Amino acid sequence: MKDLLTSIVAGLVEDTTAIKITELPADAEGLIVFKLSVAASDMGRIIGKEGKIAKSIRTIMRAAAARVGQKVTVEIEDAA
């Protein structure tokens, strides 16, 4: 799942070296959280107008996880 998120984000940002993805272990309900951080200059590219790109990234990740019986979510963090 982390590889999928990395490839999605790498296609959207200019500074691919600043991509940082942290996978937190599954909680009691089996939800896996991916914390995504990119360069400050690329935050707008990841979030998109009215958060549409961020919502799409989360939808793709949930759909891919459902295919393998997992639950995931993506949290976008400030690069600071």
PDB file of N, CA, C and O in Angstrom:
ATOM      1  N   MET A   1       0.820  -1.183   0.000  1.00  0.00           N
ATOM      2  CA  MET A   1       0.000   0.000   0.000  1.00  0.00           C
ATOM      3  C   MET A   1       0.875   1.262   0.000  1.00  0.00           C
ATOM      4  O   MET A   1       0.549   2.272  -0.625  1.00  0.00           O
ATOM      5  N   LYS A   2       1.977   1.165   0.712  1.00  0.00           N
ATOM      6  CA  LYS A   2       2.877   2.322   0.780  1.00  0.00           C
ATOM      7  C   LYS A   2       3.453   2.635  -0.598  1.00  0.00           C
ATOM      8  O   LYS A   2       3.628   3.801  -0.952  1.00  0.00           O
ATOM      9  N   ASP A   3       3.748   1.587  -1.377  1.00  0.00           N
ATOM     10  CA  ASP A   3       4.274   1.789  -2.732  1.00  0.00           C
ATOM     11  C   ASP A   3       3.249   2.472  -3.627  1.00  0.00           C
ATOM     12  O   ASP A   3       3.605   3.322  -4.443  1.00  0.00           O
ATOM     13  N   LEU A   4       1.990   2.108  -3.481  1.00  0.00           N
ATOM     14  CA  LEU A   4       0.925   2.738  -4.264  1.00  0.00           C
ATOM     15  C   LEU A   4       0.841   4.219  -3.931  1.00  0.00           C
ATOM     16  O   LEU A   4       0.784   5.058  -4.830  1.00  0.00           O
ATOM     17  N   LEU A   5       0.833   4.541  -2.653  1.00  0.00           N
ATOM     18  CA  LEU A   5       0.760   5.942  -2.235  1.00  0.00           C
ATOM     19  C   LEU A   5       1.966   6.718  -2.745  1.00  0.00           C
ATOM     20  O   LEU A   5       1.830   7.851  -3.205  1.00  0.00           O
ATOM     21  N   THR A   6       3.138   6.115  -2.665  1.00  0.00           N
ATOM     22  CA  THR A   6       4.354   6.773  -3.141  1.00  0.00           C
ATOM     23  C   THR A   6       4.262   7.077  -4.631  1.00  0.00           C
ATOM     24  O   THR A   6       4.625   8.172  -5.059  1.00  0.00           O
ATOM     25  N   SER A   7       3.783   6.128  -5.424  1.00  0.00           N
ATOM     26  CA  SER A   7       3.704   6.355  -6.867  1.00  0.00           C
ATOM     27  C   SER A   7       2.650   7.407  -7.215  1.00  0.00           C
ATOM     28  O   SER A   7       2.848   8.181  -8.151  1.00  0.00           O
ATOM     29  N   ILE A   8       1.551   7.448  -6.491  1.00  0.00           N
ATOM     30  CA  ILE A   8       0.529   8.464  -6.737  1.00  0.00           C
ATOM     31  C   ILE A   8       1.099   9.847  -6.450  1.00  0.00           C
ATOM     32  O   ILE A   8       0.989  10.758  -7.270  1.00  0.00           O
ATOM     33  N   VAL A   9       1.711   9.992  -5.276  1.00  0.00           N
ATOM     34  CA  VAL A   9       2.220  11.290  -4.847  1.00  0.00           C
ATOM     35  C   VAL A   9       3.385  11.737  -5.730  1.00  0.00           C
ATOM     36  O   VAL A   9       3.492  12.919  -6.056  1.00  0.00           O
ATOM     37  N   ALA A  10       4.249  10.816  -6.115  1.00  0.00           N
ATOM     38  CA  ALA A  10       5.406  11.162  -6.942  1.00  0.00           C
ATOM     39  C   ALA A  10       4.970  11.746  -8.288  1.00  0.00           C
ATOM     40  O   ALA A  10       5.672  12.580  -8.859  1.00  0.00           O
ATOM     41  N   GLY A  11       3.829  11.315  -8.790  1.00  0.00           N
ATOM     42  CA  GLY A  11       3.322  11.852 -10.043  1.00  0.00           C
ATOM     43  C   GLY A  11       2.733  13.245  -9.912  1.00  0.00           C
ATOM     44  O   GLY A  11       2.507  13.919 -10.917  1.00  0.00           O
ATOM     45  N   LEU A  12       2.484  13.680  -8.695  1.00  0.00           N
ATOM     46  CA  LEU A  12       1.850  14.981  -8.473  1.00  0.00           C
ATOM     47  C   LEU A  12       2.812  16.087  -8.075  1.00  0.00           C
ATOM     48  O   LEU A  12       2.560  17.258  -8.363  1.00  0.00           O
ATOM     49  N   VAL A  13       3.910  15.736  -7.417  1.00  0.00           N
ATOM     50  CA  VAL A  13       4.800  16.757  -6.856  1.00  0.00           C
ATOM     51  C   VAL A  13       5.999  17.015  -7.758  1.00  0.00           C
ATOM     52  O   VAL A  13       6.332  16.211  -8.628  1.00  0.00           O
ATOM     53  N   GLU A  14       6.640  18.162  -7.525  1.00  0.00           N
ATOM     54  CA  GLU A  14       7.869  18.480  -8.262  1.00  0.00           C
ATOM     55  C   GLU A  14       9.103  17.944  -7.547  1.00  0.00           C
ATOM     56  O   GLU A  14      10.032  17.456  -8.189  1.00  0.00           O
ATOM     57  N   ASP A  15       9.114  18.036  -6.211  1.00  0.00           N
ATOM     58  CA  ASP A  15      10.268  17.607  -5.420  1.00  0.00           C
ATOM     59  C   ASP A  15       9.998  16.211  -4.838  1.00  0.00           C
ATOM     60  O   ASP A  15       9.516  16.085  -3.712  1.00  0.00           O
ATOM     61  N   THR A  16      10.308  15.183  -5.605  1.00  0.00           N
ATOM     62  CA  THR A  16      10.038  13.814  -5.158  1.00  0.00           C
ATOM     63  C   THR A  16      10.938  13.379  -4.011  1.00  0.00           C
ATOM     64  O   THR A  16      10.620  12.423  -3.304  1.00  0.00           O
ATOM     65  N   THR A  17      12.065  14.073  -3.817  1.00  0.00           N
ATOM     66  CA  THR A  17      12.968  13.696  -2.723  1.00  0.00           C
ATOM     67  C   THR A  17      12.403  14.090  -1.362  1.00  0.00           C
ATOM     68  O   THR A  17      12.855  13.580  -0.336  1.00  0.00           O
ATOM     69  N   ALA A  18      11.430  14.980  -1.339  1.00  0.00           N
ATOM     70  CA  ALA A  18      10.866  15.445  -0.074  1.00  0.00           C
ATOM     71  C   ALA A  18       9.672  14.610   0.390  1.00  0.00           C
ATOM     72  O   ALA A  18       9.091  14.889   1.438  1.00  0.00           O
ATOM     73  N   ILE A  19       9.307  13.597  -0.381  1.00  0.00           N
ATOM     74  CA  ILE A  19       8.166  12.753  -0.008  1.00  0.00           C
ATOM     75  C   ILE A  19       8.554  11.883   1.179  1.00  0.00           C
ATOM     76  O   ILE A  19       9.544  11.153   1.136  1.00  0.00           O
ATOM     77  N   LYS A  20       7.757  11.972   2.240  1.00  0.00           N
ATOM     78  CA  LYS A  20       7.973  11.129   3.416  1.00  0.00           C
ATOM     79  C   LYS A  20       6.644  10.484   3.776  1.00  0.00           C
ATOM     80  O   LYS A  20       5.649  11.174   3.997  1.00  0.00           O
ATOM     81  N   ILE A  21       6.634   9.171   3.834  1.00  0.00           N
ATOM     82  CA  ILE A  21       5.422   8.434   4.189  1.00  0.00           C
ATOM     83  C   ILE A  21       5.739   7.545   5.382  1.00  0.00           C
ATOM     84  O   ILE A  21       6.663   6.732   5.345  1.00  0.00           O
ATOM     85  N   THR A  22       4.956   7.714   6.437  1.00  0.00           N
ATOM     86  CA  THR A  22       5.113   6.906   7.634  1.00  0.00           C
ATOM     87  C   THR A  22       3.874   6.047   7.792  1.00  0.00           C
ATOM     88  O   THR A  22       2.752   6.555   7.778  1.00  0.00           O
ATOM     89  N   GLU A  23       4.074   4.744   7.943  1.00  0.00           N
ATOM     90  CA  GLU A  23       2.955   3.821   8.130  1.00  0.00           C
ATOM     91  C   GLU A  23       2.850   3.464   9.604  1.00  0.00           C
ATOM     92  O   GLU A  23       3.770   2.887  10.184  1.00  0.00           O
ATOM     93  N   LEU A  24       1.725   3.811  10.197  1.00  0.00           N
ATOM     94  CA  LEU A  24       1.491   3.470  11.597  1.00  0.00           C
ATOM     95  C   LEU A  24       0.859   2.087  11.678  1.00  0.00           C
ATOM     96  O   LEU A  24       0.078   1.720  10.800  1.00  0.00           O
ATOM     97  N   PRO A  25       1.174   1.318  12.702  1.00  0.00           N
ATOM     98  CA  PRO A  25       0.586  -0.018  12.830  1.00  0.00           C
ATOM     99  C   PRO A  25      -0.935   0.066  12.984  1.00  0.00           C
ATOM    100  O   PRO A  25      -1.477   1.074  13.435  1.00  0.00           O
ATOM    101  N   ALA A  26      -1.599  -1.009  12.600  1.00  0.00           N
ATOM    102  CA  ALA A  26      -3.054  -1.061  12.660  1.00  0.00           C
ATOM    103  C   ALA A  26      -3.544  -0.879  14.086  1.00  0.00           C
ATOM    104  O   ALA A  26      -2.961  -1.413  15.030  1.00  0.00           O
ATOM    105  N   ASP A  27      -4.627  -0.117  14.233  1.00  0.00           N
ATOM    106  CA  ASP A  27      -5.202   0.083  15.560  1.00  0.00           C
ATOM    107  C   ASP A  27      -6.141  -1.074  15.899  1.00  0.00           C
ATOM    108  O   ASP A  27      -6.160  -2.085  15.196  1.00  0.00           O
ATOM    109  N   ALA A  28      -6.911  -0.932  16.960  1.00  0.00           N
ATOM    110  CA  ALA A  28      -7.795  -2.011  17.424  1.00  0.00           C
ATOM    111  C   ALA A  28      -8.838  -2.402  16.381  1.00  0.00           C
ATOM    112  O   ALA A  28      -9.261  -3.556  16.322  1.00  0.00           O
ATOM    113  N   GLU A  29      -9.250  -1.436  15.557  1.00  0.00           N
ATOM    114  CA  GLU A  29     -10.237  -1.729  14.516  1.00  0.00           C
ATOM    115  C   GLU A  29      -9.595  -2.183  13.207  1.00  0.00           C
ATOM    116  O   GLU A  29     -10.302  -2.457  12.238  1.00  0.00           O
ATOM    117  N   GLY A  30      -8.280  -2.266  13.166  1.00  0.00           N
ATOM    118  CA  GLY A  30      -7.582  -2.710  11.967  1.00  0.00           C
ATOM    119  C   GLY A  30      -7.288  -1.597  10.978  1.00  0.00           C
ATOM    120  O   GLY A  30      -6.933  -1.876   9.833  1.00  0.00           O
ATOM    121  N   LEU A  31      -7.426  -0.340  11.390  1.00  0.00           N
ATOM    122  CA  LEU A  31      -7.194   0.799  10.511  1.00  0.00           C
ATOM    123  C   LEU A  31      -5.703   1.138  10.485  1.00  0.00           C
ATOM    124  O   LEU A  31      -5.088   1.367  11.527  1.00  0.00           O
ATOM    125  N   ILE A  32      -5.141   1.165   9.293  1.00  0.00           N
ATOM    126  CA  ILE A  32      -3.741   1.527   9.093  1.00  0.00           C
ATOM    127  C   ILE A  32      -3.701   2.980   8.643  1.00  0.00           C
ATOM    128  O   ILE A  32      -4.400   3.363   7.705  1.00  0.00           O
ATOM    129  N   VAL A  33      -2.884   3.787   9.309  1.00  0.00           N
ATOM    130  CA  VAL A  33      -2.786   5.208   8.985  1.00  0.00           C
ATOM    131  C   VAL A  33      -1.456   5.473   8.290  1.00  0.00           C
ATOM    132  O   VAL A  33      -0.394   5.091   8.783  1.00  0.00           O
ATOM    133  N   PHE A  34      -1.534   6.135   7.136  1.00  0.00           N
ATOM    134  CA  PHE A  34      -0.340   6.583   6.432  1.00  0.00           C
ATOM    135  C   PHE A  34      -0.234   8.084   6.626  1.00  0.00           C
ATOM    136  O   PHE A  34      -1.158   8.825   6.290  1.00  0.00           O
ATOM    137  N   LYS A  35       0.889   8.535   7.167  1.00  0.00           N
ATOM    138  CA  LYS A  35       1.132   9.966   7.340  1.00  0.00           C
ATOM    139  C   LYS A  35       2.015  10.421   6.185  1.00  0.00           C
ATOM    140  O   LYS A  35       3.126   9.922   6.005  1.00  0.00           O
ATOM    141  N   LEU A  36       1.514  11.367   5.411  1.00  0.00           N
ATOM    142  CA  LEU A  36       2.185  11.844   4.209  1.00  0.00           C
ATOM    143  C   LEU A  36       2.702  13.249   4.425  1.00  0.00           C
ATOM    144  O   LEU A  36       1.982  14.119   4.913  1.00  0.00           O
ATOM    145  N   SER A  37       3.949  13.464   4.061  1.00  0.00           N
ATOM    146  CA  SER A  37       4.557  14.787   4.146  1.00  0.00           C
ATOM    147  C   SER A  37       5.299  15.047   2.838  1.00  0.00           C
ATOM    148  O   SER A  37       6.027  14.185   2.344  1.00  0.00           O
ATOM    149  N   VAL A  38       5.108  16.242   2.283  1.00  0.00           N
ATOM    150  CA  VAL A  38       5.805  16.649   1.062  1.00  0.00           C
ATOM    151  C   VAL A  38       6.400  18.036   1.294  1.00  0.00           C
ATOM    152  O   VAL A  38       6.157  18.651   2.333  1.00  0.00           O
ATOM    153  N   ALA A  39       7.168  18.524   0.342  1.00  0.00           N
ATOM    154  CA  ALA A  39       7.753  19.862   0.450  1.00  0.00           C
ATOM    155  C   ALA A  39       6.631  20.896   0.552  1.00  0.00           C
ATOM    156  O   ALA A  39       5.550  20.715  -0.007  1.00  0.00           O
ATOM    157  N   ALA A  40       6.905  21.966   1.267  1.00  0.00           N
ATOM    158  CA  ALA A  40       5.901  23.015   1.459  1.00  0.00           C
ATOM    159  C   ALA A  40       5.402  23.572   0.123  1.00  0.00           C
ATOM    160  O   ALA A  40       4.230  23.923  -0.010  1.00  0.00           O
ATOM    161  N   SER A  41       6.287  23.649  -0.851  1.00  0.00           N
ATOM    162  CA  SER A  41       5.895  24.183  -2.157  1.00  0.00           C
ATOM    163  C   SER A  41       4.970  23.237  -2.929  1.00  0.00           C
ATOM    164  O   SER A  41       4.318  23.657  -3.885  1.00  0.00           O
ATOM    165  N   ASP A  42       4.909  21.977  -2.525  1.00  0.00           N
ATOM    166  CA  ASP A  42       4.065  20.990  -3.201  1.00  0.00           C
ATOM    167  C   ASP A  42       2.758  20.703  -2.461  1.00  0.00           C
ATOM    168  O   ASP A  42       1.947  19.911  -2.941  1.00  0.00           O
ATOM    169  N   MET A  43       2.541  21.328  -1.308  1.00  0.00           N
ATOM    170  CA  MET A  43       1.330  21.045  -0.529  1.00  0.00           C
ATOM    171  C   MET A  43       0.059  21.323  -1.329  1.00  0.00           C
ATOM    172  O   MET A  43      -0.898  20.552  -1.261  1.00  0.00           O
ATOM    173  N   GLY A  44       0.046  22.409  -2.078  1.00  0.00           N
ATOM    174  CA  GLY A  44      -1.127  22.747  -2.884  1.00  0.00           C
ATOM    175  C   GLY A  44      -1.418  21.708  -3.945  1.00  0.00           C
ATOM    176  O   GLY A  44      -2.578  21.464  -4.278  1.00  0.00           O
ATOM    177  N   ARG A  45      -0.383  21.098  -4.475  1.00  0.00           N
ATOM    178  CA  ARG A  45      -0.566  20.061  -5.497  1.00  0.00           C
ATOM    179  C   ARG A  45      -1.187  18.805  -4.904  1.00  0.00           C
ATOM    180  O   ARG A  45      -1.931  18.102  -5.588  1.00  0.00           O
ATOM    181  N   ILE A  46      -0.894  18.519  -3.655  1.00  0.00           N
ATOM    182  CA  ILE A  46      -1.416  17.331  -2.992  1.00  0.00           C
ATOM    183  C   ILE A  46      -2.832  17.559  -2.480  1.00  0.00           C
ATOM    184  O   ILE A  46      -3.672  16.661  -2.543  1.00  0.00           O
ATOM    185  N   ILE A  47      -3.093  18.757  -1.976  1.00  0.00           N
ATOM    186  CA  ILE A  47      -4.413  19.036  -1.424  1.00  0.00           C
ATOM    187  C   ILE A  47      -5.406  19.372  -2.534  1.00  0.00           C
ATOM    188  O   ILE A  47      -6.535  18.882  -2.521  1.00  0.00           O
ATOM    189  N   GLY A  48      -5.001  20.192  -3.483  1.00  0.00           N
ATOM    190  CA  GLY A  48      -5.878  20.554  -4.588  1.00  0.00           C
ATOM    191  C   GLY A  48      -6.930  21.570  -4.188  1.00  0.00           C
ATOM    192  O   GLY A  48      -7.065  21.914  -3.014  1.00  0.00           O
ATOM    193  N   LYS A  49      -7.667  22.044  -5.168  1.00  0.00           N
ATOM    194  CA  LYS A  49      -8.733  23.012  -4.902  1.00  0.00           C
ATOM    195  C   LYS A  49      -9.826  22.348  -4.082  1.00  0.00           C
ATOM    196  O   LYS A  49     -10.346  21.289  -4.436  1.00  0.00           O
ATOM    197  N   GLU A  50     -10.156  22.997  -2.984  1.00  0.00           N
ATOM    198  CA  GLU A  50     -11.188  22.515  -2.067  1.00  0.00           C
ATOM    199  C   GLU A  50     -10.909  21.096  -1.555  1.00  0.00           C
ATOM    200  O   GLU A  50     -11.831  20.394  -1.139  1.00  0.00           O
ATOM    201  N   GLY A  51      -9.646  20.678  -1.587  1.00  0.00           N
ATOM    202  CA  GLY A  51      -9.266  19.370  -1.065  1.00  0.00           C
ATOM    203  C   GLY A  51      -9.630  18.196  -1.958  1.00  0.00           C
ATOM    204  O   GLY A  51      -9.644  17.052  -1.503  1.00  0.00           O
ATOM    205  N   LYS A  52      -9.923  18.464  -3.216  1.00  0.00           N
ATOM    206  CA  LYS A  52     -10.385  17.396  -4.109  1.00  0.00           C
ATOM    207  C   LYS A  52      -9.310  16.350  -4.402  1.00  0.00           C
ATOM    208  O   LYS A  52      -9.616  15.160  -4.479  1.00  0.00           O
ATOM    209  N   ILE A  53      -8.071  16.770  -4.565  1.00  0.00           N
ATOM    210  CA  ILE A  53      -7.012  15.797  -4.852  1.00  0.00           C
ATOM    211  C   ILE A  53      -6.742  14.942  -3.628  1.00  0.00           C
ATOM    212  O   ILE A  53      -6.571  13.729  -3.743  1.00  0.00           O
ATOM    213  N   ALA A  54      -6.702  15.565  -2.450  1.00  0.00           N
ATOM    214  CA  ALA A  54      -6.492  14.807  -1.217  1.00  0.00           C
ATOM    215  C   ALA A  54      -7.609  13.782  -1.032  1.00  0.00           C
ATOM    216  O   ALA A  54      -7.348  12.642  -0.648  1.00  0.00           O
ATOM    217  N   LYS A  55      -8.831  14.174  -1.299  1.00  0.00           N
ATOM    218  CA  LYS A  55      -9.964  13.260  -1.168  1.00  0.00           C
ATOM    219  C   LYS A  55      -9.831  12.105  -2.164  1.00  0.00           C
ATOM    220  O   LYS A  55     -10.130  10.959  -1.830  1.00  0.00           O
ATOM    221  N   SER A  56      -9.389  12.405  -3.374  1.00  0.00           N
ATOM    222  CA  SER A  56      -9.205  11.364  -4.388  1.00  0.00           C
ATOM    223  C   SER A  56      -8.116  10.385  -3.996  1.00  0.00           C
ATOM    224  O   SER A  56      -8.265   9.179  -4.192  1.00  0.00           O
ATOM    225  N   ILE A  57      -7.017  10.895  -3.440  1.00  0.00           N
ATOM    226  CA  ILE A  57      -5.929  10.024  -2.978  1.00  0.00           C
ATOM    227  C   ILE A  57      -6.458   9.076  -1.912  1.00  0.00           C
ATOM    228  O   ILE A  57      -6.178   7.877  -1.949  1.00  0.00           O
ATOM    229  N   ARG A  58      -7.224   9.608  -0.960  1.00  0.00           N
ATOM    230  CA  ARG A  58      -7.781   8.769   0.108  1.00  0.00           C
ATOM    231  C   ARG A  58      -8.739   7.720  -0.450  1.00  0.00           C
ATOM    232  O   ARG A  58      -8.744   6.578   0.011  1.00  0.00           O
ATOM    233  N   THR A  59      -9.547   8.097  -1.435  1.00  0.00           N
ATOM    234  CA  THR A  59     -10.504   7.166  -2.043  1.00  0.00           C
ATOM    235  C   THR A  59      -9.771   6.025  -2.745  1.00  0.00           C
ATOM    236  O   THR A  59     -10.143   4.861  -2.595  1.00  0.00           O
ATOM    237  N   ILE A  60      -8.739   6.352  -3.504  1.00  0.00           N
ATOM    238  CA  ILE A  60      -7.960   5.326  -4.205  1.00  0.00           C
ATOM    239  C   ILE A  60      -7.315   4.370  -3.207  1.00  0.00           C
ATOM    240  O   ILE A  60      -7.337   3.153  -3.395  1.00  0.00           O
ATOM    241  N   MET A  61      -6.745   4.928  -2.153  1.00  0.00           N
ATOM    242  CA  MET A  61      -6.090   4.095  -1.144  1.00  0.00           C
ATOM    243  C   MET A  61      -7.097   3.185  -0.431  1.00  0.00           C
ATOM    244  O   MET A  61      -6.804   2.013  -0.193  1.00  0.00           O
ATOM    245  N   ARG A  62      -8.276   3.709  -0.090  1.00  0.00           N
ATOM    246  CA  ARG A  62      -9.298   2.882   0.563  1.00  0.00           C
ATOM    247  C   ARG A  62      -9.760   1.760  -0.355  1.00  0.00           C
ATOM    248  O   ARG A  62      -9.942   0.627   0.091  1.00  0.00           O
ATOM    249  N   ALA A  63      -9.949   2.067  -1.634  1.00  0.00           N
ATOM    250  CA  ALA A  63     -10.394   1.055  -2.583  1.00  0.00           C
ATOM    251  C   ALA A  63      -9.352  -0.044  -2.761  1.00  0.00           C
ATOM    252  O   ALA A  63      -9.693  -1.226  -2.803  1.00  0.00           O
ATOM    253  N   ALA A  64      -8.081   0.346  -2.864  1.00  0.00           N
ATOM    254  CA  ALA A  64      -7.014  -0.646  -3.020  1.00  0.00           C
ATOM    255  C   ALA A  64      -6.888  -1.500  -1.766  1.00  0.00           C
ATOM    256  O   ALA A  64      -6.651  -2.704  -1.855  1.00  0.00           O
ATOM    257  N   ALA A  65      -7.045  -0.888  -0.605  1.00  0.00           N
ATOM    258  CA  ALA A  65      -6.950  -1.632   0.652  1.00  0.00           C
ATOM    259  C   ALA A  65      -8.116  -2.603   0.800  1.00  0.00           C
ATOM    260  O   ALA A  65      -7.940  -3.717   1.294  1.00  0.00           O
ATOM    261  N   ALA A  66      -9.292  -2.188   0.379  1.00  0.00           N
ATOM    262  CA  ALA A  66     -10.474  -3.049   0.484  1.00  0.00           C
ATOM    263  C   ALA A  66     -10.298  -4.321  -0.346  1.00  0.00           C
ATOM    264  O   ALA A  66     -10.809  -5.380   0.019  1.00  0.00           O
ATOM    265  N   ARG A  67      -9.584  -4.216  -1.448  1.00  0.00           N
ATOM    266  CA  ARG A  67      -9.340  -5.386  -2.302  1.00  0.00           C
ATOM    267  C   ARG A  67      -8.525  -6.456  -1.604  1.00  0.00           C
ATOM    268  O   ARG A  67      -8.632  -7.637  -1.935  1.00  0.00           O
ATOM    269  N   VAL A  68      -7.708  -6.050  -0.636  1.00  0.00           N
ATOM    270  CA  VAL A  68      -6.882  -7.015   0.095  1.00  0.00           C
ATOM    271  C   VAL A  68      -7.343  -7.163   1.544  1.00  0.00           C
ATOM    272  O   VAL A  68      -6.618  -7.704   2.379  1.00  0.00           O
ATOM    273  N   GLY A  69      -8.553  -6.680   1.839  1.00  0.00           N
ATOM    274  CA  GLY A  69      -9.137  -6.870   3.162  1.00  0.00           C
ATOM    275  C   GLY A  69      -8.556  -5.989   4.253  1.00  0.00           C
ATOM    276  O   GLY A  69      -8.539  -6.380   5.421  1.00  0.00           O
ATOM    277  N   GLN A  70      -8.082  -4.809   3.891  1.00  0.00           N
ATOM    278  CA  GLN A  70      -7.519  -3.893   4.874  1.00  0.00           C
ATOM    279  C   GLN A  70      -8.333  -2.606   4.909  1.00  0.00           C
ATOM    280  O   GLN A  70      -9.152  -2.345   4.028  1.00  0.00           O
ATOM    281  N   LYS A  71      -8.089  -1.808   5.949  1.00  0.00           N
ATOM    282  CA  LYS A  71      -8.666  -0.467   6.056  1.00  0.00           C
ATOM    283  C   LYS A  71      -7.515   0.496   6.207  1.00  0.00           C
ATOM    284  O   LYS A  71      -6.653   0.308   7.066  1.00  0.00           O
ATOM    285  N   VAL A  72      -7.489   1.536   5.373  1.00  0.00           N
ATOM    286  CA  VAL A  72      -6.423   2.540   5.471  1.00  0.00           C
ATOM    287  C   VAL A  72      -6.997   3.940   5.387  1.00  0.00           C
ATOM    288  O   VAL A  72      -8.111   4.152   4.909  1.00  0.00           O
ATOM    289  N   THR A  73      -6.212   4.880   5.862  1.00  0.00           N
ATOM    290  CA  THR A  73      -6.518   6.292   5.697  1.00  0.00           C
ATOM    291  C   THR A  73      -5.200   7.017   5.500  1.00  0.00           C
ATOM    292  O   THR A  73      -4.144   6.528   5.902  1.00  0.00           O
ATOM    293  N   VAL A  74      -5.269   8.184   4.879  1.00  0.00           N
ATOM    294  CA  VAL A  74      -4.073   8.986   4.625  1.00  0.00           C
ATOM    295  C   VAL A  74      -4.236  10.318   5.318  1.00  0.00           C
ATOM    296  O   VAL A  74      -5.233  11.011   5.119  1.00  0.00           O
ATOM    297  N   GLU A  75      -3.258  10.679   6.132  1.00  0.00           N
ATOM    298  CA  GLU A  75      -3.228  11.982   6.793  1.00  0.00           C
ATOM    299  C   GLU A  75      -2.112  12.794   6.166  1.00  0.00           C
ATOM    300  O   GLU A  75      -0.973  12.333   6.088  1.00  0.00           O
ATOM    301  N   ILE A  76      -2.429  13.991   5.721  1.00  0.00           N
ATOM    302  CA  ILE A  76      -1.440  14.872   5.117  1.00  0.00           C
ATOM    303  C   ILE A  76      -0.934  15.831   6.180  1.00  0.00           C
ATOM    304  O   ILE A  76      -1.712  16.561   6.795  1.00  0.00           O
ATOM    305  N   GLU A  77       0.377  15.823   6.389  1.00  0.00           N
ATOM    306  CA  GLU A  77       0.981  16.631   7.444  1.00  0.00           C
ATOM    307  C   GLU A  77       1.765  17.783   6.850  1.00  0.00           C
ATOM    308  O   GLU A  77       2.225  17.722   5.710  1.00  0.00           O
ATOM    309  N   ASP A  78       1.910  18.832   7.640  1.00  0.00           N
ATOM    310  CA  ASP A  78       2.731  19.970   7.276  1.00  0.00           C
ATOM    311  C   ASP A  78       4.204  19.547   7.233  1.00  0.00           C
ATOM    312  O   ASP A  78       4.653  18.775   8.080  1.00  0.00           O
ATOM    313  N   ALA A  79       4.935  20.039   6.271  1.00  0.00           N
ATOM    314  CA  ALA A  79       6.345  19.670   6.134  1.00  0.00           C
ATOM    315  C   ALA A  79       7.218  20.301   7.216  1.00  0.00           C
ATOM    316  O   ALA A  79       8.368  19.900   7.395  1.00  0.00           O
ATOM    317  N   ALA A  80       6.692  21.264   7.922  1.00  0.00           N
ATOM    318  CA  ALA A  80       7.459  21.961   8.965  1.00  0.00           C
ATOM    319  C   ALA A  80       7.740  21.054  10.103  1.00  0.00           C
ATOM    320  O   ALA A  80       8.375  21.462  11.075  1.00  0.00           O
TER     321      ALA A  80
END
